[in-house]
Every structure is written in structure tokens, then in C-alpha cells.
């Protein structure tokens, strides 16, 4: 995982947890704007989420953050 994506995931997870609590769920789309401004990074996130880890569509932000921080 690139440092840019890793930083973005941790940052978004922190924001979501702060706003909605530790039970908040999210999908990999949460790390991107509604516009497809960076398709390479989006595909990297999708590959990590779907192919590498076989995660459900929605997962707890705390789980995702912990997984990424261990990389």
C-alpha cells in the first residue's frame, strides 16, 4: 500500500470515528470524493479491500484503521 493511501485511510477513519463513534462503518469509497479524480488510487484501495482482504462492503472504521496501521 502506498504511503499516500495509507495516510488517507487513517485520516478518514479518525474523522469518522471522531464524528460518529467507534461503531461507525465505512466502505472503501469513503476515502475518495464523489468524483473519480484519482482512478489509480481508487483501484489500489479497491484491490486491497476486496481482493487482498476480502472485506465486506461496510466494515468498522476502527478495524480498517488497525489493519492499515499494521502494514
PQR file with spaces between the fields and no chain letter, atoms N, CA, C, O and H, PARSE charges and radii, in Angstrom:
ATOM       1  N    UNK     1       0.845   -1.177    0.000 -0.4000 1.5000
ATOM       2  CA   UNK     1       0.000    0.000    0.000 -0.0000 2.0000
ATOM       3  C    UNK     1       0.887    1.235    0.000  0.5500 1.7000
ATOM       4  O    UNK     1       1.854    1.325    0.758 -0.5500 1.4000
ATOM       5  N    UNK     2       0.548    2.173   -0.852 -0.4000 1.5000
ATOM       6  CA   UNK     2       1.344    3.393   -0.935 -0.0000 2.0000
ATOM       7  C    UNK     2       1.156    4.238    0.327  0.5500 1.7000
ATOM       8  O    UNK     2       0.095    4.199    0.950 -0.5500 1.4000
ATOM       9  H    UNK     2      -0.237    2.100   -1.467  0.4000 1.0000
ATOM      10  N    UNK     3       2.177    4.994    0.698 -0.4000 1.5000
ATOM      11  CA   UNK     3       2.056    5.867    1.868 -0.0000 2.0000
ATOM      12  C    UNK     3       0.906    6.868    1.742  0.5500 1.7000
ATOM      13  O    UNK     3       0.271    7.212    2.739 -0.5500 1.4000
ATOM      14  H    UNK     3       3.039    5.025    0.192  0.4000 1.0000
ATOM      15  N    UNK     4       0.640    7.331    0.535 -0.4000 1.5000
ATOM      16  CA   UNK     4      -0.450    8.293    0.315 -0.0000 2.0000
ATOM      17  C    UNK     4      -1.791    7.665    0.692  0.5500 1.7000
ATOM      18  O    UNK     4      -2.586    8.278    1.404 -0.5500 1.4000
ATOM      19  H    UNK     4       1.156    7.052   -0.275  0.4000 1.0000
ATOM      20  N    UNK     5      -2.040    6.460    0.221 -0.4000 1.5000
ATOM      21  CA   UNK     5      -3.308    5.795    0.525 -0.0000 2.0000
ATOM      22  C    UNK     5      -3.381    5.446    2.008  0.5500 1.7000
ATOM      23  O    UNK     5      -4.424    5.635    2.634 -0.5500 1.4000
ATOM      24  H    UNK     5      -1.395    5.962   -0.358  0.4000 1.0000
ATOM      25  N    UNK     6      -2.307    4.946    2.566 -0.4000 1.5000
ATOM      26  CA   UNK     6      -2.286    4.596    3.982 -0.0000 2.0000
ATOM      27  C    UNK     6      -2.639    5.817    4.839  0.5500 1.7000
ATOM      28  O    UNK     6      -3.468    5.724    5.744 -0.5500 1.4000
ATOM      29  H    UNK     6      -1.460    4.792    2.057  0.4000 1.0000
ATOM      30  N    UNK     7      -2.019    6.940    4.556 -0.4000 1.5000
ATOM      31  CA   UNK     7      -2.291    8.180    5.298 -0.0000 2.0000
ATOM      32  C    UNK     7      -3.750    8.592    5.133  0.5500 1.7000
ATOM      33  O    UNK     7      -4.398    8.974    6.107 -0.5500 1.4000
ATOM      34  H    UNK     7      -1.346    7.015    3.821  0.4000 1.0000
ATOM      35  N    UNK     8      -4.265    8.520    3.928 -0.4000 1.5000
ATOM      36  CA   UNK     8      -5.645    8.926    3.656 -0.0000 2.0000
ATOM      37  C    UNK     8      -6.630    8.050    4.419  0.5500 1.7000
ATOM      38  O    UNK     8      -7.594    8.558    4.992 -0.5500 1.4000
ATOM      39  H    UNK     8      -3.739    8.210    3.136  0.4000 1.0000
ATOM      40  N    UNK     9      -6.399    6.740    4.433 -0.4000 1.5000
ATOM      41  CA   UNK     9      -7.295    5.824    5.131 -0.0000 2.0000
ATOM      42  C    UNK     9      -7.312    6.120    6.627  0.5500 1.7000
ATOM      43  O    UNK     9      -8.384    6.208    7.226 -0.5500 1.4000
ATOM      44  H    UNK     9      -5.616    6.327    3.967  0.4000 1.0000
ATOM      45  N    UNK    10      -6.146    6.273    7.232 -0.4000 1.5000
ATOM      46  CA   UNK    10      -6.075    6.553    8.668 -0.0000 2.0000
ATOM      47  C    UNK    10      -6.741    7.889    8.983  0.5500 1.7000
ATOM      48  O    UNK    10      -7.467    8.008    9.970 -0.5500 1.4000
ATOM      49  H    UNK    10      -5.275    6.201    6.745  0.4000 1.0000
ATOM      50  N    UNK    11      -6.494    8.887    8.149 -0.4000 1.5000
ATOM      51  CA   UNK    11      -7.083   10.210    8.345 -0.0000 2.0000
ATOM      52  C    UNK    11      -8.611   10.153    8.299  0.5500 1.7000
ATOM      53  O    UNK    11      -9.279   10.712    9.169 -0.5500 1.4000
ATOM      54  H    UNK    11      -5.904    8.790    7.347  0.4000 1.0000
ATOM      55  N    UNK    12      -9.163    9.484    7.295 -0.4000 1.5000
ATOM      56  CA   UNK    12     -10.622    9.392    7.160 -0.0000 2.0000
ATOM      57  C    UNK    12     -11.215    8.577    8.304  0.5500 1.7000
ATOM      58  O    UNK    12     -12.252    8.951    8.852 -0.5500 1.4000
ATOM      59  H    UNK    12      -8.620    9.029    6.588  0.4000 1.0000
ATOM      60  N    UNK    13     -10.579    7.480    8.668 -0.4000 1.5000
ATOM      61  CA   UNK    13     -11.066    6.682    9.793 -0.0000 2.0000
ATOM      62  C    UNK    13     -11.103    7.520   11.069  0.5500 1.7000
ATOM      63  O    UNK    13     -12.080    7.469   11.816 -0.5500 1.4000
ATOM      64  H    UNK    13      -9.736    7.176    8.223  0.4000 1.0000
ATOM      65  N    UNK    14     -10.064    8.274   11.316 -0.4000 1.5000
ATOM      66  CA   UNK    14     -10.030    9.141   12.507 -0.0000 2.0000
ATOM      67  C    UNK    14     -11.178   10.146   12.484  0.5500 1.7000
ATOM      68  O    UNK    14     -11.825   10.373   13.506 -0.5500 1.4000
ATOM      69  H    UNK    14      -9.271    8.315   10.709  0.4000 1.0000
ATOM      70  N    UNK    15     -11.431   10.745   11.330 -0.4000 1.5000
ATOM      71  CA   UNK    15     -12.518   11.720   11.205 -0.0000 2.0000
ATOM      72  C    UNK    15     -13.874   11.079   11.457  0.5500 1.7000
ATOM      73  O    UNK    15     -14.701   11.631   12.183 -0.5500 1.4000
ATOM      74  H    UNK    15     -10.905   10.561   10.499  0.4000 1.0000
ATOM      75  N    UNK    16     -14.101    9.923   10.861 -0.4000 1.5000
ATOM      76  CA   UNK    16     -15.386    9.236   11.018 -0.0000 2.0000
ATOM      77  C    UNK    16     -15.597    8.787   12.459  0.5500 1.7000
ATOM      78  O    UNK    16     -16.695    8.927   12.999 -0.5500 1.4000
ATOM      79  H    UNK    16     -13.429    9.475   10.271  0.4000 1.0000
ATOM      80  N    UNK    17     -14.553    8.248   13.083 -0.4000 1.5000
ATOM      81  CA   UNK    17     -14.649    7.802   14.469 -0.0000 2.0000
ATOM      82  C    UNK    17     -14.925    8.987   15.387  0.5500 1.7000
ATOM      83  O    UNK    17     -15.749    8.885   16.296 -0.5500 1.4000
ATOM      84  H    UNK    17     -13.662    8.135   12.645  0.4000 1.0000
ATOM      85  N    UNK    18     -14.247   10.106   15.159 -0.4000 1.5000
ATOM      86  CA   UNK    18     -14.458   11.304   15.981 -0.0000 2.0000
ATOM      87  C    UNK    18     -15.876   11.840   15.824  0.5500 1.7000
ATOM      88  O    UNK    18     -16.471   12.311   16.792 -0.5500 1.4000
ATOM      89  H    UNK    18     -13.578   10.188   14.421  0.4000 1.0000
ATOM      90  N    UNK    19     -16.417   11.771   14.621 -0.4000 1.5000
ATOM      91  CA   UNK    19     -17.742   12.324   14.361 -0.0000 2.0000
ATOM      92  C    UNK    19     -18.876   11.397   14.786  0.5500 1.7000
ATOM      93  O    UNK    19     -19.912   11.863   15.262 -0.5500 1.4000
ATOM      94  H    UNK    19     -15.934   11.388   13.834  0.4000 1.0000
ATOM      95  N    UNK    20     -18.686   10.080   14.617 -0.4000 1.5000
ATOM      96  CA   UNK    20     -19.815    9.164   14.804 -0.0000 2.0000
ATOM      97  C    UNK    20     -19.570    8.050   15.808  0.5500 1.7000
ATOM      98  O    UNK    20     -20.460    7.236   16.052 -0.5500 1.4000
ATOM      99  H    UNK    20     -17.845    9.702   14.231  0.4000 1.0000
ATOM     100  N    UNK    21     -18.387    7.998   16.390 -0.4000 1.5000
ATOM     101  CA   UNK    21     -18.111    6.985   17.406 -0.0000 2.0000
ATOM     102  C    UNK    21     -17.420    5.750   16.862  0.5500 1.7000
ATOM     103  O    UNK    21     -17.220    5.603   15.656 -0.5500 1.4000
ATOM     104  H    UNK    21     -17.663    8.660   16.191  0.4000 1.0000
ATOM     105  N    UNK    22     -17.064    4.873   17.771 -0.4000 1.5000
ATOM     106  CA   UNK    22     -16.253    3.707   17.412 -0.0000 2.0000
ATOM     107  C    UNK    22     -17.003    2.617   16.667  0.5500 1.7000
ATOM     108  O    UNK    22     -16.384    1.679   16.166 -0.5500 1.4000
ATOM     109  H    UNK    22     -17.226    4.992   18.751  0.4000 1.0000
ATOM     110  N    UNK    23     -18.315    2.719   16.583 -0.4000 1.5000
ATOM     111  CA   UNK    23     -19.079    1.699   15.865 -0.0000 2.0000
ATOM     112  C    UNK    23     -19.366    2.076   14.416  0.5500 1.7000
ATOM     113  O    UNK    23     -20.035    1.324   13.706 -0.5500 1.4000
ATOM     114  H    UNK    23     -18.818    3.481   16.990  0.4000 1.0000
ATOM     115  N    UNK    24     -18.876    3.218   13.970 -0.4000 1.5000
ATOM     116  CA   UNK    24     -19.160    3.685   12.607 -0.0000 2.0000
ATOM     117  C    UNK    24     -18.548    2.734   11.585  0.5500 1.7000
ATOM     118  O    UNK    24     -17.410    2.286   11.724 -0.5500 1.4000
ATOM     119  H    UNK    24     -18.333    3.829   14.546  0.4000 1.0000
ATOM     120  N    UNK    25     -19.334    2.443   10.558 -0.4000 1.5000
ATOM     121  CA   UNK    25     -18.863    1.614    9.456 -0.0000 2.0000
ATOM     122  C    UNK    25     -18.614    2.459    8.231  0.5500 1.7000
ATOM     123  O    UNK    25     -19.162    3.551    8.083 -0.5500 1.4000
ATOM     124  H    UNK    25     -20.259    2.807   10.445  0.4000 1.0000
ATOM     125  N    UNK    26     -17.775    1.932    7.351 -0.4000 1.5000
ATOM     126  CA   UNK    26     -17.500    2.636    6.104 -0.0000 2.0000
ATOM     127  C    UNK    26     -17.091    1.651    5.032  0.5500 1.7000
ATOM     128  O    UNK    26     -16.743    0.506    5.321 -0.5500 1.4000
ATOM     129  H    UNK    26     -17.331    1.045    7.471  0.4000 1.0000
ATOM     130  N    UNK    27     -17.136    2.109    3.787 -0.4000 1.5000
ATOM     131  CA   UNK    27     -16.657    1.317    2.662 -0.0000 2.0000
ATOM     132  C    UNK    27     -15.413    2.005    2.110  0.5500 1.7000
ATOM     133  O    UNK    27     -15.079    3.112    2.531 -0.5500 1.4000
ATOM     134  H    UNK    27     -17.419    3.039    3.553  0.4000 1.0000
ATOM     135  N    UNK    28     -14.739    1.367    1.187 -0.4000 1.5000
ATOM     136  CA   UNK    28     -13.523    1.984    0.651 -0.0000 2.0000
ATOM     137  C    UNK    28     -13.817    3.253   -0.126  0.5500 1.7000
ATOM     138  O    UNK    28     -12.913    4.056   -0.358 -0.5500 1.4000
ATOM     139  H    UNK    28     -15.011    0.467    0.845  0.4000 1.0000
ATOM     140  N    UNK    29     -15.059    3.449   -0.533 -0.4000 1.5000
ATOM     141  CA   UNK    29     -15.428    4.691   -1.219 -0.0000 2.0000
ATOM     142  C    UNK    29     -15.320    5.899   -0.292  0.5500 1.7000
ATOM     143  O    UNK    29     -15.211    7.027   -0.773 -0.5500 1.4000
ATOM     144  H    UNK    29     -15.793    2.797   -0.346  0.4000 1.0000
ATOM     145  N    UNK    30     -15.348    5.691    1.012 -0.4000 1.5000
ATOM     146  CA   UNK    30     -15.279    6.792    1.974 -0.0000 2.0000
ATOM     147  C    UNK    30     -13.958    7.558    1.879  0.5500 1.7000
ATOM     148  O    UNK    30     -13.865    8.694    2.343 -0.5500 1.4000
ATOM     149  H    UNK    30     -15.437    4.775    1.402  0.4000 1.0000
ATOM     150  N    UNK    31     -12.951    6.948    1.286 -0.4000 1.5000
ATOM     151  CA   UNK    31     -11.633    7.572    1.213 -0.0000 2.0000
ATOM     152  C    UNK    31     -11.474    8.485   -0.006  0.5500 1.7000
ATOM     153  O    UNK    31     -10.402    9.042   -0.239 -0.5500 1.4000
ATOM     154  H    UNK    31     -13.026    6.025    0.908  0.4000 1.0000
ATOM     155  N    UNK    32     -12.552    8.629   -0.776 -0.4000 1.5000
ATOM     156  CA   UNK    32     -12.481    9.390   -2.016 -0.0000 2.0000
ATOM     157  C    UNK    32     -13.648   10.342   -2.138  0.5500 1.7000
ATOM     158  O    UNK    32     -14.685   10.160   -1.502 -0.5500 1.4000
ATOM     159  H    UNK    32     -13.423    8.177   -0.586  0.4000 1.0000
ATOM     160  N    UNK    33     -13.469   11.362   -2.964 -0.4000 1.5000
ATOM     161  CA   UNK    33     -14.540   12.300   -3.266 -0.0000 2.0000
ATOM     162  C    UNK    33     -15.541   11.603   -4.186  0.5500 1.7000
ATOM     163  O    UNK    33     -15.267   10.517   -4.697 -0.5500 1.4000
ATOM     164  H    UNK    33     -12.626   11.510   -3.481  0.4000 1.0000
ATOM     165  N    UNK    34     -16.681   12.217   -4.391 -0.4000 1.5000
ATOM     166  CA   UNK    34     -17.678   11.644   -5.290 -0.0000 2.0000
ATOM     167  C    UNK    34     -17.219   11.626   -6.739  0.5500 1.7000
ATOM     168  O    UNK    34     -17.775   10.893   -7.557 -0.5500 1.4000
ATOM     169  H    UNK    34     -16.904   13.099   -3.975  0.4000 1.0000
ATOM     170  N    UNK    35     -16.224   12.414   -7.057 -0.4000 1.5000
ATOM     171  CA   UNK    35     -15.675   12.431   -8.408 -0.0000 2.0000
ATOM     172  C    UNK    35     -14.474   11.498   -8.464  0.5500 1.7000
ATOM     173  O    UNK    35     -13.724   11.385   -7.495 -0.5500 1.4000
ATOM     174  H    UNK    35     -15.773   13.009   -6.393  0.4000 1.0000
ATOM     175  N    UNK    36     -14.299   10.849   -9.567 -0.4000 1.5000
ATOM     176  CA   UNK    36     -13.193    9.927   -9.747 -0.0000 2.0000
ATOM     177  C    UNK    36     -11.952   10.709  -10.196  0.5500 1.7000
ATOM     178  O    UNK    36     -11.569   10.677  -11.365 -0.5500 1.4000
ATOM     179  H    UNK    36     -14.908   10.941  -10.355  0.4000 1.0000
ATOM     180  N    UNK    37     -11.339   11.408   -9.242 -0.4000 1.5000
ATOM     181  CA   UNK    37     -10.201   12.269   -9.564 -0.0000 2.0000
ATOM     182  C    UNK    37      -8.872   11.531   -9.565  0.5500 1.7000
ATOM     183  O    UNK    37      -7.888   12.029  -10.111 -0.5500 1.4000
ATOM     184  H    UNK    37     -11.650   11.434   -8.292  0.4000 1.0000
ATOM     185  N    UNK    38      -8.833   10.348   -8.959 -0.4000 1.5000
ATOM     186  CA   UNK    38      -7.590    9.584   -8.907 -0.0000 2.0000
ATOM     187  C    UNK    38      -7.908    8.094   -9.068  0.5500 1.7000
ATOM     188  O    UNK    38      -7.935    7.360   -8.080 -0.5500 1.4000
ATOM     189  H    UNK    38      -9.633    9.943   -8.515  0.4000 1.0000
ATOM     190  N    UNK    39      -8.150    7.639  -10.308 -0.4000 1.5000
ATOM     191  CA   UNK    39      -8.567    6.252  -10.519 -0.0000 2.0000
ATOM     192  C    UNK    39      -7.531    5.224  -10.070  0.5500 1.7000
ATOM     193  O    UNK    39      -7.901    4.132   -9.639 -0.5500 1.4000
ATOM     194  H    UNK    39      -8.128    8.235  -11.111  0.4000 1.0000
ATOM     195  N    UNK    40      -6.257    5.546  -10.161 -0.4000 1.5000
ATOM     196  CA   UNK    40      -5.222    4.600   -9.741 -0.0000 2.0000
ATOM     197  C    UNK    40      -5.296    4.338   -8.237  0.5500 1.7000
ATOM     198  O    UNK    40      -5.197    3.195   -7.792 -0.5500 1.4000
ATOM     199  H    UNK    40      -5.957    6.433  -10.511  0.4000 1.0000
ATOM     200  N    UNK    41      -5.472    5.406   -7.463 -0.4000 1.5000
ATOM     201  CA   UNK    41      -5.566    5.261   -6.013 -0.0000 2.0000
ATOM     202  C    UNK    41      -6.858    4.546   -5.619  0.5500 1.7000
ATOM     203  O    UNK    41      -6.866    3.737   -4.690 -0.5500 1.4000
ATOM     204  H    UNK    41      -5.553    6.335   -7.824  0.4000 1.0000
ATOM     205  N    UNK    42      -7.941    4.845   -6.322 -0.4000 1.5000
ATOM     206  CA   UNK    42      -9.208    4.167   -6.077 -0.0000 2.0000
ATOM     207  C    UNK    42      -9.066    2.668   -6.324  0.5500 1.7000
ATOM     208  O    UNK    42      -9.545    1.864   -5.525 -0.5500 1.4000
ATOM     209  H    UNK    42      -7.934    5.502   -7.076  0.4000 1.0000
ATOM     210  N    UNK    43      -8.421    2.286   -7.410 -0.4000 1.5000
ATOM     211  CA   UNK    43      -8.224    0.872   -7.715 -0.0000 2.0000
ATOM     212  C    UNK    43      -7.303    0.206   -6.704  0.5500 1.7000
ATOM     213  O    UNK    43      -7.502   -0.961   -6.365 -0.5500 1.4000
ATOM     214  H    UNK    43      -8.032    2.939   -8.059  0.4000 1.0000
ATOM     215  N    UNK    44      -6.310    0.920   -6.222 -0.4000 1.5000
ATOM     216  CA   UNK    44      -5.432    0.376   -5.193 -0.0000 2.0000
ATOM     217  C    UNK    44      -6.243    0.067   -3.931  0.5500 1.7000
ATOM     218  O    UNK    44      -6.091   -0.999   -3.336 -0.5500 1.4000
ATOM     219  H    UNK    44      -6.149    1.867   -6.497  0.4000 1.0000
ATOM     220  N    UNK    45      -7.099    1.001   -3.531 -0.4000 1.5000
ATOM     221  CA   UNK    45      -7.931    0.801   -2.349 -0.0000 2.0000
ATOM     222  C    UNK    45      -8.906   -0.354   -2.566  0.5500 1.7000
ATOM     223  O    UNK    45      -9.091   -1.186   -1.677 -0.5500 1.4000
ATOM     224  H    UNK    45      -7.222    1.868   -4.015  0.4000 1.0000
ATOM     225  N    UNK    46      -9.525   -0.408   -3.734 -0.4000 1.5000
ATOM     226  CA   UNK    46     -10.483   -1.478   -4.039 -0.0000 2.0000
ATOM     227  C    UNK    46      -9.800   -2.841   -4.027  0.5500 1.7000
ATOM     228  O    UNK    46     -10.346   -3.807   -3.493 -0.5500 1.4000
ATOM     229  H    UNK    46      -9.375    0.267   -4.456  0.4000 1.0000
ATOM     230  N    UNK    47      -8.624   -2.920   -4.607 -0.4000 1.5000
ATOM     231  CA   UNK    47      -7.884   -4.177   -4.641 -0.0000 2.0000
ATOM     232  C    UNK    47      -7.525   -4.626   -3.232  0.5500 1.7000
ATOM     233  O    UNK    47      -7.699   -5.797   -2.892 -0.5500 1.4000
ATOM     234  H    UNK    47      -8.181   -2.135   -5.041  0.4000 1.0000
ATOM     235  N    UNK    48      -7.026   -3.708   -2.410 -0.4000 1.5000
ATOM     236  CA   UNK    48      -6.664   -4.033   -1.032 -0.0000 2.0000
ATOM     237  C    UNK    48      -7.893   -4.501   -0.267  0.5500 1.7000
ATOM     238  O    UNK    48      -7.837   -5.490    0.463 -0.5500 1.4000
ATOM     239  H    UNK    48      -6.884   -2.758   -2.686  0.4000 1.0000
ATOM     240  N    UNK    49      -9.009   -3.785   -0.436 -0.4000 1.5000
ATOM     241  CA   UNK    49     -10.230   -4.054    0.318 -0.0000 2.0000
ATOM     242  C    UNK    49     -10.893   -5.363   -0.143  0.5500 1.7000
ATOM     243  O    UNK    49     -11.249   -6.207    0.679 -0.5500 1.4000
ATOM     244  H    UNK    49      -9.054   -2.981   -1.030  0.4000 1.0000
ATOM     245  N    UNK    50     -11.051   -5.519   -1.453 -0.4000 1.5000
ATOM     246  CA   UNK    50     -11.844   -6.625   -1.994 -0.0000 2.0000
ATOM     247  C    UNK    50     -11.007   -7.883   -2.252  0.5500 1.7000
ATOM     248  O    UNK    50     -11.336   -8.962   -1.761 -0.5500 1.4000
ATOM     249  H    UNK    50     -10.762   -4.833   -2.120  0.4000 1.0000
ATOM     250  N    UNK    51      -9.940   -7.741   -3.012 -0.4000 1.5000
ATOM     251  CA   UNK    51      -9.167   -8.914   -3.399 -0.0000 2.0000
ATOM     252  C    UNK    51      -8.210   -9.384   -2.311  0.5500 1.7000
ATOM     253  O    UNK    51      -8.152  -10.576   -2.009 -0.5500 1.4000
ATOM     254  H    UNK    51      -9.673   -6.864   -3.411  0.4000 1.0000
ATOM     255  N    UNK    52      -7.467   -8.466   -1.728 -0.4000 1.5000
ATOM     256  CA   UNK    52      -6.451   -8.847   -0.750 -0.0000 2.0000
ATOM     257  C    UNK    52      -7.062   -9.302    0.561  0.5500 1.7000
ATOM     258  O    UNK    52      -6.664  -10.335    1.100 -0.5500 1.4000
ATOM     259  H    UNK    52      -7.515   -7.497   -1.974  0.4000 1.0000
ATOM     260  N    UNK    53      -8.021   -8.553    1.086 -0.4000 1.5000
ATOM     261  CA   UNK    53      -8.563   -8.833    2.413 -0.0000 2.0000
ATOM     262  C    UNK    53      -9.967   -9.418    2.424  0.5500 1.7000
ATOM     263  O    UNK    53     -10.442   -9.870    3.466 -0.5500 1.4000
ATOM     264  H    UNK    53      -8.344   -7.713    0.649  0.4000 1.0000
ATOM     265  N    UNK    54     -10.637   -9.412    1.275 -0.4000 1.5000
ATOM     266  CA   UNK    54     -11.994   -9.969    1.153 -0.0000 2.0000
ATOM     267  C    UNK    54     -12.936   -9.426    2.234  0.5500 1.7000
ATOM     268  O    UNK    54     -13.664  -10.171    2.891 -0.5500 1.4000
ATOM     269  H    UNK    54     -10.252   -9.045    0.429  0.4000 1.0000
ATOM     270  N    UNK    55     -12.892   -8.112    2.390 -0.4000 1.5000
ATOM     271  CA   UNK    55     -13.731   -7.442    3.388 -0.0000 2.0000
ATOM     272  C    UNK    55     -15.153   -7.275    2.877  0.5500 1.7000
ATOM     273  O    UNK    55     -15.386   -7.244    1.668 -0.5500 1.4000
ATOM     274  H    UNK    55     -12.301   -7.507    1.857  0.4000 1.0000
ATOM     275  N    UNK    56     -16.101   -7.168    3.798 -0.4000 1.5000
ATOM     276  CA   UNK    56     -17.485   -6.868    3.436 -0.0000 2.0000
ATOM     277  C    UNK    56     -17.562   -5.451    2.891  0.5500 1.7000
ATOM     278  O    UNK    56     -16.610   -4.679    3.006 -0.5500 1.4000
ATOM     279  H    UNK    56     -15.912   -7.193    4.780  0.4000 1.0000
ATOM     280  N    UNK    57     -18.706   -5.115    2.294 -0.4000 1.5000
ATOM     281  CA   UNK    57     -18.857   -3.771    1.729 -0.0000 2.0000
ATOM     282  C    UNK    57     -18.665   -2.702    2.799  0.5500 1.7000
ATOM     283  O    UNK    57     -17.989   -1.700    2.567 -0.5500 1.4000
ATOM     284  H    UNK    57     -19.480   -5.742    2.201  0.4000 1.0000
ATOM     285  N    UNK    58     -19.261   -2.915    3.971 -0.4000 1.5000
ATOM     286  CA   UNK    58     -19.072   -1.990    5.089 -0.0000 2.0000
ATOM     287  C    UNK    58     -18.329   -2.702    6.209  0.5500 1.7000
ATOM     288  O    UNK    58     -18.653   -3.835    6.566 -0.5500 1.4000
ATOM     289  H    UNK    58     -19.810   -3.729    4.160  0.4000 1.0000
ATOM     290  N    UNK    59     -17.337   -2.026    6.752 -0.4000 1.5000
ATOM     291  CA   UNK    59     -16.557   -2.531    7.883 -0.0000 2.0000
ATOM     292  C    UNK    59     -16.405   -1.406    8.900  0.5500 1.7000
ATOM     293  O    UNK    59     -16.513   -0.230    8.550 -0.5500 1.4000
ATOM     294  H    UNK    59     -17.074   -1.106    6.461  0.4000 1.0000
ATOM     295  N    UNK    60     -16.158   -1.759   10.135 -0.4000 1.5000
ATOM     296  CA   UNK    60     -15.951   -0.750   11.174 -0.0000 2.0000
ATOM     297  C    UNK    60     -14.661    0.023   10.895  0.5500 1.7000
ATOM     298  O    UNK    60     -13.633   -0.558   10.545 -0.5500 1.4000
ATOM     299  H    UNK    60     -16.070   -2.714   10.419  0.4000 1.0000
ATOM     300  N    UNK    61     -14.739    1.322   11.056 -0.4000 1.5000
ATOM     301  CA   UNK    61     -13.578    2.188   10.818 -0.0000 2.0000
ATOM     302  C    UNK    61     -12.413    1.812   11.732  0.5500 1.7000
ATOM     303  O    UNK    61     -11.251    1.895   11.332 -0.5500 1.4000
ATOM     304  H    UNK    61     -15.574    1.794   11.340  0.4000 1.0000
ATOM     305  N    UNK    62     -12.729    1.399   12.955 -0.4000 1.5000
ATOM     306  CA   UNK    62     -11.662    1.013   13.888 -0.0000 2.0000
ATOM     307  C    UNK    62     -10.901   -0.208   13.376  0.5500 1.7000
ATOM     308  O    UNK    62      -9.683   -0.293   13.536 -0.5500 1.4000
ATOM     309  H    UNK    62     -13.672    1.332   13.279  0.4000 1.0000
ATOM     310  N    UNK    63     -11.606   -1.145   12.766 -0.4000 1.5000
ATOM     311  CA   UNK    63     -10.973   -2.351   12.212 -0.0000 2.0000
ATOM     312  C    UNK    63     -10.060   -1.988   11.047  0.5500 1.7000
ATOM     313  O    UNK    63      -8.923   -2.454   10.976 -0.5500 1.4000
ATOM     314  H    UNK    63     -12.595   -1.077   12.636  0.4000 1.0000
ATOM     315  N    UNK    64     -10.557   -1.162   10.140 -0.4000 1.5000
ATOM     316  CA   UNK    64      -9.778   -0.767    8.963 -0.0000 2.0000
ATOM     317  C    UNK    64      -8.541    0.006    9.396  0.5500 1.7000
ATOM     318  O    UNK    64      -7.444   -0.250    8.900 -0.5500 1.4000
ATOM     319  H    UNK    64     -11.480   -0.783   10.198  0.4000 1.0000
ATOM     320  N    UNK    65      -8.706    0.934   10.302 -0.4000 1.5000
ATOM     321  CA   UNK    65      -7.583    1.723   10.784 -0.0000 2.0000
ATOM     322  C    UNK    65      -6.504    0.822   11.381  0.5500 1.7000
ATOM     323  O    UNK    65      -5.320    0.991   11.089 -0.5500 1.4000
ATOM     324  H    UNK    65      -9.598    1.142   10.704  0.4000 1.0000
ATOM     325  N    UNK    66      -6.907   -0.125   12.208 -0.4000 1.5000
ATOM     326  CA   UNK    66      -5.942   -1.041   12.830 -0.0000 2.0000
ATOM     327  C    UNK    66      -5.219   -1.883   11.778  0.5500 1.7000
ATOM     328  O    UNK    66      -4.011   -2.100   11.877 -0.5500 1.4000
ATOM     329  H    UNK    66      -7.869   -0.263   12.445  0.4000 1.0000
ATOM     330  N    UNK    67      -5.949   -2.353   10.780 -0.4000 1.5000
ATOM     331  CA   UNK    67      -5.331   -3.159    9.723 -0.0000 2.0000
ATOM     332  C    UNK    67      -4.279   -2.354    8.967  0.5500 1.7000
ATOM     333  O    UNK    67      -3.184   -2.849    8.702 -0.5500 1.4000
ATOM     334  H    UNK    67      -6.931   -2.177   10.699  0.4000 1.0000
ATOM     335  N    UNK    68      -4.612   -1.120    8.624 -0.4000 1.5000
ATOM     336  CA   UNK    68      -3.704   -0.270    7.848 -0.0000 2.0000
ATOM     337  C    UNK    68      -2.494    0.124    8.671  0.5500 1.7000
ATOM     338  O    UNK    68      -1.382    0.168    8.145 -0.5500 1.4000
ATOM     339  H    UNK    68      -5.502   -0.718    8.840  0.4000 1.0000
ATOM     340  N    UNK    69      -2.681    0.408    9.935 -0.4000 1.5000
ATOM     341  CA   UNK    69      -1.562    0.807   10.780 -0.0000 2.0000
ATOM     342  C    UNK    69      -0.559   -0.330   10.982  0.5500 1.7000
ATOM     343  O    UNK    69       0.605   -0.079   11.295 -0.5500 1.4000
ATOM     344  H    UNK    69      -3.584    0.371   10.362  0.4000 1.0000
ATOM     345  N    UNK    70      -0.999   -1.565   10.806 -0.4000 1.5000
ATOM     346  CA   UNK    70      -0.097   -2.709   10.945 -0.0000 2.0000
ATOM     347  C    UNK    70       0.731   -2.963    9.696  0.5500 1.7000
ATOM     348  O    UNK    70       1.669   -3.759    9.728 -0.5500 1.4000
ATOM     349  H    UNK    70      -1.944   -1.768   10.552  0.4000 1.0000
ATOM     350  N    UNK    71       0.401   -2.305    8.607 -0.4000 1.5000
ATOM     351  CA   UNK    71       1.149   -2.510    7.344 -0.0000 2.0000
ATOM     352  C    UNK    71       2.508   -1.874    7.417  0.5500 1.7000
ATOM     353  O    UNK    71       3.273   -1.944    6.455 -0.5500 1.4000
ATOM     354  H    UNK    71      -0.362   -1.658    8.581  0.4000 1.0000
